[in-house]
Amino acid sequence: MIIGKQKQENGEHYASVLFFLKQTFLNKFLHTYAIQVDTENGAAMPFMKIEKNELLSNFAQSLIPHFDSPLGNNPNLLKIKTFELLLNLAENHPKIFQMFWQAQKNIRQDLAMTMETHFCQNLSLTEFAYLSGRSLATFKRDFDKQFGQSPARWLKERRLKLAHSILNNTQKPIAEIALAVGFEDLSHFARSFREQYGYVPSKLRQTTENIR
């Protein structure tokens, strides 16, 4: 649970409260309070807007004093307050648990779309597999079947291809480009670029500038 306070442009302040829930925690709550979830008609949307009500407003206000004191880091208090929120939602917004259940199913996504959407992010293969809705073993098997190469090789080539295009068409610094396409180490980027294209990034930049 995280509470954040921020000042808006009009000078007024607002506070946000974020809850990060593990599936095991949700399962324990559902079991403890015998909450029934309609798994036959799960919510289609990956998010839900909940209208403000007095109970939720009072709950949010009750959190502030706790987190301004040493009790804010007490795991027992965190559990009780989180259960309080979930009980409120179970009573007034039961469909939200259908959304949680659907998220647990981890619906399989289109592999090519997943990779094209996230290839610039410095994620592990396990994280790419999760985003695609697959186990790591299934992800590797499906990837080889669809792309004919390993995920690591595909990621390197795809990132270098984008870097080559950016170098050709912009004046952005090489280090900035390397970071933007997913390379955290500039020397690794330069070495990989040379292996792929036969010359270092700075050489391409010099050639491009001479042509212009």
Number of C-alpha atoms within 10 A of each C-alpha: 13 10 13 9 10 11 10 9 7 6 8 8 10 10 12 10 12 9 10 8 11 8 13 9 13 17 12 12 17 18 11 10 11 9 15 12 18 13 12 7 11 17 19 11 9 10 11 12 6 11 7 8 9 8 12 15 10 10 14 16 12 12 15 14 10 15 14 9 9 8 13 17 12 11 10 11 13 16 14 11 17 19 19 13 16 19 17 15 16 18 10 13 14 17 18 21 22 19 20 18 19 18 17 10 9 14 13 13 14 11 20 12 11 15 20 11 10 14 18 19 15 15 12 10 14 15 14 22 23 17 19 21 19 20 17 16 11 12 20 18 13 14 19 13 11 11 12 11 12 13 17 11 9 16 18 19 15 17 20 23 16 16 23 17 10 16 20 16 11 11 12 12 11 18 15 12 20 26 17 16 22 20 23 14 11 15 12 12 25 20 14 19 22 15 11 14 13 10 14 16 21 13 11 15 19 11 11 15 11 8 6 6
